[in-house]
Amino acid sequence: MIGLLLVAGSAVLFLLGYWGRCNAEDLVPVSLDADERARRTRVLRRGSLACCAVAMLFLIASIGAFF
């Protein structure tokens, strides 16, 4: 049961991270100056990469939970 929850959580986090990485520039307000906009875009991309990394850890933990 715990393994299935970890797999589901992994899928949600991975999809959220992938979506965030693809749409990072669109999520930053246009009203900011160019430097601040670039900085916030990098922050969003870094956060989405962290979501994908945690998703992989959940996936590895789910494999361990099944065995």
All heavy atoms as TSV, in Angstrom:
chain	resi	resn	atom	element	x	y	z
A	1	MET	N	N	0.825	-1.199	0.000
A	1	MET	CA	C	0.000	0.000	0.000
A	1	MET	C	C	0.870	1.265	0.000
A	1	MET	O	O	0.590	2.200	-0.726
A	1	MET	CB	C	-0.907	-0.058	1.229
A	1	MET	CG	C	-1.823	1.101	1.350
A	1	MET	SD	S	-3.022	1.040	0.023
A	1	MET	CE	C	-3.885	2.522	0.291
A	2	ILE	N	N	1.889	1.249	0.852
A	2	ILE	CA	C	2.786	2.415	0.923
A	2	ILE	C	C	3.512	2.593	-0.409
A	2	ILE	O	O	3.747	3.716	-0.848
A	2	ILE	CB	C	3.768	2.207	2.098
A	2	ILE	CG1	C	3.777	3.251	3.154
A	2	ILE	CG2	C	5.181	2.200	1.695
A	2	ILE	CD1	C	3.106	4.329	3.451
A	3	GLY	N	N	3.843	1.485	-1.051
A	3	GLY	CA	C	4.527	1.562	-2.333
A	3	GLY	C	C	3.684	2.250	-3.394
A	3	GLY	O	O	4.185	3.042	-4.187
A	4	LEU	N	N	2.382	1.954	-3.390
A	4	LEU	CA	C	1.488	2.581	-4.366
A	4	LEU	C	C	1.358	4.082	-4.109
A	4	LEU	O	O	1.299	4.879	-5.047
A	4	LEU	CB	C	0.115	1.921	-4.320
A	4	LEU	CG	C	0.063	0.485	-4.815
A	4	LEU	CD1	C	-1.322	-0.090	-4.618
A	4	LEU	CD2	C	0.479	0.399	-6.260
A	5	LEU	N	N	1.324	4.476	-2.844
A	5	LEU	CA	C	1.259	5.892	-2.516
A	5	LEU	C	C	2.535	6.616	-2.945
A	5	LEU	O	O	2.477	7.753	-3.426
A	5	LEU	CB	C	1.031	6.083	-1.020
A	5	LEU	CG	C	-0.357	5.698	-0.506
A	5	LEU	CD1	C	-0.406	5.791	1.007
A	5	LEU	CD2	C	-1.410	6.570	-1.135
A	6	LEU	N	N	3.663	5.956	-2.774
A	6	LEU	CA	C	4.924	6.557	-3.203
A	6	LEU	C	C	4.995	6.696	-4.717
A	6	LEU	O	O	5.490	7.708	-5.230
A	6	LEU	CB	C	6.105	5.738	-2.682
A	6	LEU	CG	C	6.395	5.869	-1.191
A	6	LEU	CD1	C	7.436	4.844	-0.768
A	6	LEU	CD2	C	6.861	7.262	-0.853
A	7	VAL	N	N	4.479	5.701	-5.431
A	7	VAL	CA	C	4.460	5.783	-6.893
A	7	VAL	C	C	3.539	6.913	-7.349
A	7	VAL	O	O	3.888	7.691	-8.246
A	7	VAL	CB	C	4.036	4.435	-7.513
A	7	VAL	CG1	C	3.752	4.575	-8.993
A	7	VAL	CG2	C	5.113	3.389	-7.284
A	8	ALA	N	N	2.366	7.021	-6.722
A	8	ALA	CA	C	1.433	8.091	-7.087
A	8	ALA	C	C	2.033	9.462	-6.773
A	8	ALA	O	O	1.937	10.390	-7.584
A	8	ALA	CB	C	0.113	7.900	-6.347
A	9	GLY	N	N	2.647	9.600	-5.608
A	9	GLY	CA	C	3.294	10.856	-5.250
A	9	GLY	C	C	4.437	11.187	-6.185
A	9	GLY	O	O	4.647	12.350	-6.548
A	10	SER	N	N	5.153	10.168	-6.596
A	10	SER	CA	C	6.259	10.365	-7.533
A	10	SER	C	C	5.743	10.870	-8.874
A	10	SER	O	O	6.319	11.795	-9.455
A	10	SER	CB	C	7.002	9.040	-7.719
A	10	SER	OG	O	7.980	9.151	-8.700
A	11	ALA	N	N	4.660	10.296	-9.347
A	11	ALA	CA	C	4.097	10.725	-10.630
A	11	ALA	C	C	3.618	12.171	-10.561
A	11	ALA	O	O	3.876	12.962	-11.474
A	11	ALA	CB	C	2.946	9.800	-11.029
A	12	VAL	N	N	2.932	12.520	-9.471
A	12	VAL	CA	C	2.430	13.895	-9.329
A	12	VAL	C	C	3.586	14.891	-9.263
A	12	VAL	O	O	3.569	15.928	-9.937
A	12	VAL	CB	C	1.523	14.006	-8.083
A	12	VAL	CG1	C	1.221	15.457	-7.758
A	12	VAL	CG2	C	0.241	13.227	-8.297
A	13	LEU	N	N	4.593	14.589	-8.461
A	13	LEU	CA	C	5.730	15.505	-8.343
A	13	LEU	C	C	6.493	15.640	-9.655
A	13	LEU	O	O	6.919	16.734	-10.022
A	13	LEU	CB	C	6.682	15.022	-7.247
A	13	LEU	CG	C	6.365	15.464	-5.846
A	13	LEU	CD1	C	7.319	14.802	-4.859
A	13	LEU	CD2	C	6.449	16.964	-5.715
A	14	PHE	N	N	6.671	14.529	-10.355
A	14	PHE	CA	C	7.399	14.596	-11.618
A	14	PHE	C	C	6.639	15.440	-12.640
A	14	PHE	O	O	7.226	16.269	-13.334
A	14	PHE	CB	C	7.669	13.202	-12.178
A	14	PHE	CG	C	8.489	13.235	-13.426
A	14	PHE	CD1	C	9.856	13.398	-13.355
A	14	PHE	CD2	C	7.896	13.135	-14.672
A	14	PHE	CE1	C	10.627	13.467	-14.501
A	14	PHE	CE2	C	8.648	13.192	-15.821
A	14	PHE	CZ	C	10.017	13.349	-15.746
A	15	LEU	N	N	5.325	15.216	-12.736
A	15	LEU	CA	C	4.531	15.993	-13.688
A	15	LEU	C	C	4.511	17.476	-13.326
A	15	LEU	O	O	4.586	18.337	-14.209
A	15	LEU	CB	C	3.111	15.444	-13.758
A	15	LEU	CG	C	2.986	14.084	-14.440
A	15	LEU	CD1	C	1.559	13.564	-14.323
A	15	LEU	CD2	C	3.431	14.149	-15.887
A	16	LEU	N	N	4.426	17.778	-12.042
A	16	LEU	CA	C	4.466	19.168	-11.602
A	16	LEU	C	C	5.810	19.806	-11.943
A	16	LEU	O	O	5.867	20.938	-12.435
A	16	LEU	CB	C	4.204	19.254	-10.100
A	16	LEU	CG	C	4.208	20.643	-9.498
A	16	LEU	CD1	C	3.008	21.442	-10.014
A	16	LEU	CD2	C	4.179	20.563	-7.992
A	17	GLY	N	N	6.890	19.091	-11.704
A	17	GLY	CA	C	8.220	19.604	-12.029
A	17	GLY	C	C	8.413	19.795	-13.518
A	17	GLY	O	O	8.974	20.802	-13.961
A	18	TYR	N	N	7.931	18.852	-14.303
A	18	TYR	CA	C	8.060	18.961	-15.759
A	18	TYR	C	C	7.251	20.148	-16.278
A	18	TYR	O	O	7.725	20.925	-17.102
A	18	TYR	CB	C	7.598	17.660	-16.419
A	18	TYR	CG	C	7.730	17.671	-17.914
A	18	TYR	CD1	C	8.970	17.516	-18.512
A	18	TYR	CD2	C	6.621	17.854	-18.727
A	18	TYR	CE1	C	9.107	17.544	-19.889
A	18	TYR	CE2	C	6.738	17.886	-20.097
A	18	TYR	CZ	C	7.983	17.722	-20.676
A	18	TYR	OH	O	8.104	17.763	-22.041
A	19	TRP	N	N	6.016	20.282	-15.786
A	19	TRP	CA	C	5.170	21.397	-16.195
A	19	TRP	C	C	5.801	22.729	-15.798
A	19	TRP	O	O	5.809	23.672	-16.587
A	19	TRP	CB	C	3.785	21.245	-15.574
A	19	TRP	CG	C	2.882	22.379	-15.890
A	19	TRP	CD1	C	2.150	22.552	-17.022
A	19	TRP	CD2	C	2.622	23.517	-15.061
A	19	TRP	NE1	N	1.443	23.727	-16.949
A	19	TRP	CE2	C	1.710	24.335	-15.762
A	19	TRP	CE3	C	3.055	23.915	-13.806
A	19	TRP	CZ2	C	1.248	25.532	-15.232
A	19	TRP	CZ3	C	2.591	25.101	-13.289
A	19	TRP	CH2	C	1.700	25.894	-13.993
A	20	GLY	N	N	6.324	22.816	-14.584
A	20	GLY	CA	C	6.953	24.043	-14.121
A	20	GLY	C	C	8.178	24.416	-14.927
A	20	GLY	O	O	8.427	25.591	-15.218
A	21	ARG	N	N	8.947	23.418	-15.313
A	21	ARG	CA	C	10.145	23.693	-16.101
A	21	ARG	C	C	9.786	24.197	-17.498
A	21	ARG	O	O	10.422	25.103	-18.031
A	21	ARG	CB	C	10.995	22.430	-16.199
A	21	ARG	CG	C	12.365	22.664	-16.731
A	21	ARG	CD	C	13.308	21.615	-16.157
A	21	ARG	NE	N	14.658	21.809	-16.608
A	21	ARG	CZ	C	15.519	22.630	-16.028
A	21	ARG	NH1	N	15.163	23.323	-14.999
A	21	ARG	NH2	N	16.747	22.749	-16.490
A	22	CYS	N	N	8.746	23.617	-18.078
A	22	CYS	CA	C	8.332	24.035	-19.423
A	22	CYS	C	C	7.684	25.415	-19.425
A	22	CYS	O	O	7.778	26.135	-20.422
A	22	CYS	CB	C	7.358	23.016	-20.000
A	22	CYS	SG	S	8.116	21.443	-20.387
A	23	ASN	N	N	7.025	25.796	-18.334
A	23	ASN	CA	C	6.266	27.042	-18.297
A	23	ASN	C	C	6.872	28.089	-17.370
A	23	ASN	O	O	6.175	29.026	-16.977
A	23	ASN	CB	C	4.832	26.757	-17.858
A	23	ASN	CG	C	4.102	25.897	-18.844
A	23	ASN	OD1	O	4.098	26.186	-20.027
A	23	ASN	ND2	N	3.507	24.829	-18.369
A	24	ALA	N	N	8.136	27.956	-17.037
A	24	ALA	CA	C	8.752	28.866	-16.074
A	24	ALA	C	C	8.706	30.320	-16.540
A	24	ALA	O	O	8.405	31.215	-15.753
A	24	ALA	CB	C	10.195	28.445	-15.796
A	25	GLU	N	N	8.980	30.557	-17.784
A	25	GLU	CA	C	8.986	31.937	-18.280
A	25	GLU	C	C	7.590	32.552	-18.280
A	25	GLU	O	O	7.425	33.748	-18.051
A	25	GLU	CB	C	9.596	31.993	-19.677
A	25	GLU	CG	C	11.085	31.749	-19.668
A	25	GLU	CD	C	11.695	31.903	-21.051
A	25	GLU	OE1	O	11.012	32.413	-21.954
A	25	GLU	OE2	O	12.855	31.504	-21.212
A	26	ASP	N	N	6.580	31.731	-18.530
A	26	ASP	CA	C	5.203	32.239	-18.544
A	26	ASP	C	C	4.669	32.513	-17.145
A	26	ASP	O	O	3.721	33.282	-16.983
A	26	ASP	CB	C	4.286	31.245	-19.250
A	26	ASP	CG	C	4.664	31.060	-20.707
A	26	ASP	OD1	O	5.246	31.996	-21.288
A	26	ASP	OD2	O	4.385	29.981	-21.256
A	27	LEU	N	N	5.240	31.873	-16.139
A	27	LEU	CA	C	4.758	32.028	-14.764
A	27	LEU	C	C	5.301	33.276	-14.073
A	27	LEU	O	O	4.761	33.704	-13.056
A	27	LEU	CB	C	5.125	30.787	-13.942
A	27	LEU	CG	C	4.425	29.497	-14.366
A	27	LEU	CD1	C	5.026	28.311	-13.637
A	27	LEU	CD2	C	2.944	29.582	-14.123
A	28	VAL	N	N	6.357	33.852	-14.617
A	28	VAL	CA	C	6.952	35.049	-14.034
A	28	VAL	C	C	6.210	36.279	-14.556
A	28	VAL	O	O	5.943	36.377	-15.749
A	28	VAL	CB	C	8.457	35.138	-14.389
A	28	VAL	CG1	C	9.074	36.409	-13.856
A	28	VAL	CG2	C	9.192	33.932	-13.852
A	29	PRO	N	N	5.862	37.221	-13.676
A	29	PRO	CA	C	5.140	38.420	-14.133
A	29	PRO	C	C	5.942	39.218	-15.162
A	29	PRO	O	O	7.154	39.390	-15.042
A	29	PRO	CB	C	4.957	39.242	-12.852
A	29	PRO	CG	C	5.151	38.294	-11.734
A	29	PRO	CD	C	6.038	37.212	-12.225
A	30	VAL	N	N	5.258	39.723	-16.149
A	30	VAL	CA	C	5.888	40.494	-17.218
A	30	VAL	C	C	6.280	41.883	-16.728
A	30	VAL	O	O	7.179	42.518	-17.277
A	30	VAL	CB	C	4.925	40.592	-18.425
A	30	VAL	CG1	C	5.574	41.327	-19.582
A	30	VAL	CG2	C	4.489	39.222	-18.856
A	31	SER	N	N	5.654	42.343	-15.655
A	31	SER	CA	C	5.887	43.713	-15.186
A	31	SER	C	C	7.256	43.912	-14.536
A	31	SER	O	O	7.649	45.041	-14.278
A	31	SER	CB	C	4.798	44.101	-14.185
A	31	SER	OG	O	4.835	43.238	-13.065
A	32	LEU	N	N	7.993	42.843	-14.281
A	32	LEU	CA	C	9.314	42.954	-13.658
A	32	LEU	C	C	10.361	43.373	-14.686
A	32	LEU	O	O	10.198	43.143	-15.887
A	32	LEU	CB	C	9.717	41.621	-13.039
A	32	LEU	CG	C	8.807	41.094	-11.927
A	32	LEU	CD1	C	9.231	39.694	-11.536
A	32	LEU	CD2	C	8.837	42.012	-10.735
A	33	ASP	N	N	11.452	43.957	-14.191
A	33	ASP	CA	C	12.543	44.289	-15.106
A	33	ASP	C	C	13.255	43.008	-15.550
A	33	ASP	O	O	13.032	41.938	-14.995
A	33	ASP	CB	C	13.508	45.294	-14.478
A	33	ASP	CG	C	14.224	44.741	-13.261
A	33	ASP	OD1	O	13.704	43.789	-12.668
A	33	ASP	OD2	O	15.294	45.262	-12.920
A	34	ALA	N	N	14.080	43.107	-16.550
A	34	ALA	CA	C	14.676	41.934	-17.192
A	34	ALA	C	C	15.535	41.113	-16.228
A	34	ALA	O	O	15.483	39.878	-16.253
A	34	ALA	CB	C	15.502	42.366	-18.392
A	35	ASP	N	N	16.322	41.774	-15.376
A	35	ASP	CA	C	17.193	41.036	-14.454
A	35	ASP	C	C	16.385	40.249	-13.431
A	35	ASP	O	O	16.675	39.077	-13.159
A	35	ASP	CB	C	18.134	41.998	-13.727
A	35	ASP	CG	C	19.175	42.586	-14.662
A	35	ASP	OD1	O	19.455	41.954	-15.704
A	35	ASP	OD2	O	19.698	43.670	-14.344
A	36	GLU	N	N	15.381	40.885	-12.853
A	36	GLU	CA	C	14.546	40.207	-11.857
A	36	GLU	C	C	13.738	39.089	-12.505
A	36	GLU	O	O	13.544	38.029	-11.919
A	36	GLU	CB	C	13.612	41.212	-11.180
A	36	GLU	CG	C	12.774	40.626	-10.080
A	36	GLU	CD	C	13.565	40.153	-8.881
A	36	GLU	OE1	O	14.729	40.560	-8.699
A	36	GLU	OE2	O	13.015	39.344	-8.102
A	37	ARG	N	N	13.288	39.320	-13.700
A	37	ARG	CA	C	12.532	38.289	-14.421
A	37	ARG	C	C	13.404	37.068	-14.700
A	37	ARG	O	O	12.977	35.934	-14.509
A	37	ARG	CB	C	12.018	38.898	-15.727
A	37	ARG	CG	C	11.048	38.054	-16.457
A	37	ARG	CD	C	10.370	38.868	-17.555
A	37	ARG	NE	N	9.730	38.026	-18.529
A	37	ARG	CZ	C	8.583	37.406	-18.340
A	37	ARG	NH1	N	7.949	37.535	-17.213
A	37	ARG	NH2	N	8.069	36.661	-19.285
A	38	ALA	N	N	14.641	37.294	-15.111
A	38	ALA	CA	C	15.570	36.184	-15.368
A	38	ALA	C	C	15.895	35.440	-14.077
A	38	ALA	O	O	15.972	34.203	-14.065
A	38	ALA	CB	C	16.839	36.711	-16.013
A	39	ARG	N	N	16.061	36.184	-12.972
A	39	ARG	CA	C	16.362	35.542	-11.694
A	39	ARG	C	C	15.204	34.666	-11.232
A	39	ARG	O	O	15.407	33.526	-10.820
A	39	ARG	CB	C	16.666	36.599	-10.628
A	39	ARG	CG	C	17.156	36.014	-9.310
A	39	ARG	CD	C	17.308	37.068	-8.241
A	39	ARG	NE	N	16.033	37.537	-7.718
A	39	ARG	CZ	C	15.279	36.853	-6.844
A	39	ARG	NH1	N	15.658	35.679	-6.428
A	39	ARG	NH2	N	14.144	37.358	-6.412
A	40	ARG	N	N	13.995	35.178	-11.337
A	40	ARG	CA	C	12.830	34.390	-10.904
A	40	ARG	C	C	12.592	33.180	-11.806
A	40	ARG	O	O	12.139	32.140	-11.335
A	40	ARG	CB	C	11.591	35.273	-10.859
A	40	ARG	CG	C	11.633	36.222	-9.695
A	40	ARG	CD	C	10.300	36.825	-9.454
A	40	ARG	NE	N	10.349	37.837	-8.407
A	40	ARG	CZ	C	9.283	38.395	-7.898
A	40	ARG	NH1	N	8.085	38.058	-8.335
A	40	ARG	NH2	N	9.397	39.301	-6.967
A	41	THR	N	N	12.912	33.313	-13.074
A	41	THR	CA	C	12.800	32.174	-13.978
A	41	THR	C	C	13.773	31.083	-13.572
A	41	THR	O	O	13.422	29.897	-13.544
A	41	THR	CB	C	13.057	32.606	-15.436
A	41	THR	OG1	O	12.115	33.628	-15.781
A	41	THR	CG2	C	12.913	31.456	-16.393
A	42	ARG	N	N	14.999	31.479	-13.218
A	42	ARG	CA	C	15.982	30.494	-12.761
A	42	ARG	C	C	15.527	29.830	-11.473
A	42	ARG	O	O	15.698	28.612	-11.299
A	42	ARG	CB	C	17.342	31.164	-12.541
A	42	ARG	CG	C	18.093	31.471	-13.811
A	42	ARG	CD	C	19.543	31.858	-13.538
A	42	ARG	NE	N	19.694	32.894	-12.528
A	42	ARG	CZ	C	19.736	34.201	-12.784
A	42	ARG	NH1	N	19.635	34.622	-14.032
A	42	ARG	NH2	N	19.893	35.075	-11.811
A	43	VAL	N	N	14.938	30.597	-10.568
A	43	VAL	CA	C	14.446	30.039	-9.302
A	43	VAL	C	C	13.347	29.019	-9.564
A	43	VAL	O	O	13.329	27.934	-8.965
A	43	VAL	CB	C	13.962	31.170	-8.366
A	43	VAL	CG1	C	13.179	30.615	-7.197
A	43	VAL	CG2	C	15.128	31.998	-7.875
A	44	LEU	N	N	12.426	29.336	-10.467
A	44	LEU	CA	C	11.347	28.395	-10.789
A	44	LEU	C	C	11.888	27.122	-11.431
A	44	LEU	O	O	11.432	26.022	-11.125
A	44	LEU	CB	C	10.331	29.057	-11.714
A	44	LEU	CG	C	9.369	30.028	-11.055
A	44	LEU	CD1	C	8.525	30.726	-12.116
A	44	LEU	CD2	C	8.473	29.306	-10.075
A	45	ARG	N	N	12.859	27.279	-12.307
A	45	ARG	CA	C	13.441	26.089	-12.949
A	45	ARG	C	C	14.202	25.232	-11.940
A	45	ARG	O	O	14.159	24.000	-12.009
A	45	ARG	CB	C	14.348	26.508	-14.092
A	45	ARG	CG	C	13.559	26.979	-15.273
A	45	ARG	CD	C	14.383	27.070	-16.515
A	45	ARG	NE	N	13.493	27.394	-17.633
A	45	ARG	CZ	C	13.766	28.295	-18.540
A	45	ARG	NH1	N	14.899	28.951	-18.510
A	45	ARG	NH2	N	12.905	28.537	-19.512
A	46	ARG	N	N	14.877	25.880	-11.007
A	46	ARG	CA	C	15.585	25.137	-9.963
A	46	ARG	C	C	14.592	24.384	-9.082
A	46	ARG	O	O	14.815	23.232	-8.716
A	46	ARG	CB	C	16.437	26.108	-9.152
A	46	ARG	CG	C	17.455	25.463	-8.286
A	46	ARG	CD	C	18.458	26.451	-7.713
A	46	ARG	NE	N	17.885	27.714	-7.270
A	46	ARG	CZ	C	18.236	28.913	-7.746
A	46	ARG	NH1	N	19.138	29.019	-8.692
A	46	ARG	NH2	N	17.695	30.015	-7.269
A	47	GLY	N	N	13.477	25.012	-8.757
A	47	GLY	CA	C	12.450	24.358	-7.951
A	47	GLY	C	C	11.811	23.193	-8.681
A	47	GLY	O	O	11.511	22.150	-8.073
A	48	SER	N	N	11.612	23.334	-9.969
A	48	SER	CA	C	11.026	22.232	-10.727
A	48	SER	C	C	12.004	21.070	-10.847
A	48	SER	O	O	11.597	19.904	-10.819
A	48	SER	CB	C	10.581	22.709	-12.101
A	48	SER	OG	O	11.677	23.112	-12.873
A	49	LEU	N	N	13.275	21.369	-10.929
A	49	LEU	CA	C	14.280	20.309	-10.931
A	49	LEU	C	C	14.293	19.583	-9.592
A	49	LEU	O	O	14.422	18.350	-9.541
A	49	LEU	CB	C	15.663	20.883	-11.238
A	49	LEU	CG	C	16.796	19.885	-11.343
A	49	LEU	CD1	C	16.557	18.938	-12.508
A	49	LEU	CD2	C	18.109	20.609	-11.512
A	50	ALA	N	N	14.106	20.310	-8.505
A	50	ALA	CA	C	14.034	19.694	-7.185
A	50	ALA	C	C	12.814	18.776	-7.081
A	50	ALA	O	O	12.891	17.692	-6.487
A	50	ALA	CB	C	13.983	20.766	-6.102
A	51	CYS	N	N	11.687	19.186	-7.664
A	51	CYS	CA	C	10.493	18.334	-7.674
A	51	CYS	C	C	10.776	17.025	-8.407
A	51	CYS	O	O	10.385	15.949	-7.945
A	51	CYS	CB	C	9.324	19.047	-8.343
A	51	CYS	SG	S	8.477	20.220	-7.309
A	52	CYS	N	N	11.447	17.105	-9.540
A	52	CYS	CA	C	11.776	15.892	-10.290
A	52	CYS	C	C	12.745	15.004	-9.521
A	52	CYS	O	O	12.621	13.775	-9.542
A	52	CYS	CB	C	12.351	16.264	-11.651
A	52	CYS	SG	S	11.141	16.975	-12.770
A	53	ALA	N	N	13.692	15.608	-8.819
A	53	ALA	CA	C	14.648	14.824	-8.038
A	53	ALA	C	C	13.954	14.109	-6.883
A	53	ALA	O	O	14.217	12.924	-6.626
A	53	ALA	CB	C	15.756	15.732	-7.513
A	54	VAL	N	N	13.062	14.791	-6.198
A	54	VAL	CA	C	12.312	14.158	-5.100
A	54	VAL	C	C	11.400	13.063	-5.650
A	54	VAL	O	O	11.224	12.023	-5.019
A	54	VAL	CB	C	11.524	15.214	-4.298
A	54	VAL	CG1	C	10.580	14.571	-3.312
A	54	VAL	CG2	C	12.482	16.147	-3.575
A	55	ALA	N	N	10.852	13.267	-6.832
A	55	ALA	CA	C	10.026	12.234	-7.457
A	55	ALA	C	C	10.845	10.970	-7.711
A	55	ALA	O	O	10.359	9.856	-7.481
A	55	ALA	CB	C	9.435	12.760	-8.762
A	56	MET	N	N	12.080	11.137	-8.143
A	56	MET	CA	C	12.935	9.970	-8.361
A	56	MET	C	C	13.256	9.264	-7.037
A	56	MET	O	O	13.291	8.039	-6.966
A	56	MET	CB	C	14.224	10.374	-9.073
A	56	MET	CG	C	14.022	10.817	-10.492
A	56	MET	SD	S	13.258	9.551	-11.496
A	56	MET	CE	C	11.779	10.395	-12.017
A	57	LEU	N	N	13.463	10.046	-5.980
A	57	LEU	CA	C	13.702	9.435	-4.668
A	57	LEU	C	C	12.476	8.662	-4.196
A	57	LEU	O	O	12.603	7.571	-3.623
A	57	LEU	CB	C	14.082	10.507	-3.649
A	57	LEU	CG	C	15.448	11.142	-3.825
A	57	LEU	CD1	C	15.647	12.264	-2.812
A	57	LEU	CD2	C	16.544	10.110	-3.692
A	58	PHE	N	N	11.291	9.220	-4.416
A	58	PHE	CA	C	10.059	8.504	-4.067
A	58	PHE	C	C	9.945	7.210	-4.860
A	58	PHE	O	O	9.512	6.191	-4.334
A	58	PHE	CB	C	8.835	9.376	-4.344
A	58	PHE	CG	C	8.490	10.342	-3.251
A	58	PHE	CD1	C	9.341	10.593	-2.199
A	58	PHE	CD2	C	7.288	11.024	-3.293
A	58	PHE	CE1	C	9.019	11.494	-1.208
A	58	PHE	CE2	C	6.939	11.926	-2.305
A	58	PHE	CZ	C	7.819	12.155	-1.257
A	59	LEU	N	N	10.323	7.255	-6.127
A	59	LEU	CA	C	10.254	6.063	-6.960
A	59	LEU	C	C	11.217	4.987	-6.457
A	59	LEU	O	O	10.857	3.812	-6.390
A	59	LEU	CB	C	10.557	6.435	-8.410
A	59	LEU	CG	C	10.204	5.420	-9.467
A	59	LEU	CD1	C	8.722	5.103	-9.430
A	59	LEU	CD2	C	10.597	5.925	-10.828
A	60	ILE	N	N	12.403	5.391	-6.075
A	60	ILE	CA	C	13.367	4.439	-5.527
A	60	ILE	C	C	12.851	3.864	-4.204
A	60	ILE	O	O	12.965	2.668	-3.941
A	60	ILE	CB	C	14.747	5.110	-5.352
A	60	ILE	CG1	C	15.346	5.402	-6.726
A	60	ILE	CG2	C	15.689	4.246	-4.524
A	60	ILE	CD1	C	16.566	6.300	-6.692
A	61	ALA	N	N	12.253	4.702	-3.362
A	61	ALA	CA	C	11.698	4.234	-2.100
A	61	ALA	C	C	10.530	3.282	-2.336
A	61	ALA	O	O	10.344	2.322	-1.569
A	61	ALA	CB	C	11.262	5.419	-1.257
A	62	SER	N	N	9.749	3.526	-3.365
A	62	SER	CA	C	8.621	2.624	-3.646
A	62	SER	C	C	9.102	1.268	-4.093
A	62	SER	O	O	8.499	0.243	-3.774
A	62	SER	CB	C	7.689	3.238	-4.695
A	62	SER	OG	O	8.301	3.234	-5.958
A	63	ILE	N	N	10.203	1.234	-4.841
A	63	ILE	CA	C	10.778	-0.061	-5.236
A	63	ILE	C	C	11.227	-0.818	-3.984
A	63	ILE	O	O	10.996	-2.020	-3.866
A	63	ILE	CB	C	11.947	0.150	-6.227
A	63	ILE	CG1	C	11.403	0.676	-7.556
A	63	ILE	CG2	C	12.724	-1.144	-6.442
A	63	ILE	CD1	C	12.466	1.142	-8.513
A	64	GLY	N	N	11.822	-0.099	-3.044
A	64	GLY	CA	C	12.229	-0.732	-1.793
A	64	GLY	C	C	11.035	-1.191	-0.961
A	64	GLY	O	O	11.100	-2.202	-0.269
A	65	ALA	N	N	9.910	-0.487	-1.046
A	65	ALA	CA	C	8.732	-0.859	-0.276
A	65	ALA	C	C	8.054	-2.105	-0.849
A	65	ALA	O	O	7.402	-2.840	-0.117
A	65	ALA	CB	C	7.743	0.300	-0.235
A	66	PHE	N	N	8.194	-2.327	-2.143
A	66	PHE	CA	C	7.571	-3.504	-2.745
A	66	PHE	C	C	8.318	-4.790	-2.423
A	66	PHE	O	O	7.756	-5.871	-2.475
A	66	PHE	CB	C	7.466	-3.346	-4.274
A	66	PHE	CG	C	6.329	-2.461	-4.710
A	66	PHE	CD1	C	6.567	-1.394	-5.541
A	66	PHE	CD2	C	5.028	-2.708	-4.288
A	66	PHE	CE1	C	5.528	-0.576	-5.961
A	66	PHE	CE2	C	3.987	-1.912	-4.704
A	66	PHE	CZ	C	4.243	-0.833	-5.541
A	67	PHE	N	N	9.603	-4.662	-2.078
A	67	PHE	CA	C	10.397	-5.875	-1.812
A	67	PHE	C	C	10.732	-6.025	-0.380
A	67	PHE	O	O	10.726	-5.528	0.523
A	67	PHE	CB	C	11.680	-5.883	-2.631
A	67	PHE	CG	C	11.419	-5.954	-4.110
A	67	PHE	CD1	C	11.643	-4.870	-4.939
A	67	PHE	CD2	C	10.913	-7.111	-4.666
A	67	PHE	CE1	C	11.405	-4.937	-6.300
A	67	PHE	CE2	C	10.674	-7.189	-6.016
A	67	PHE	CZ	C	10.932	-6.104	-6.840
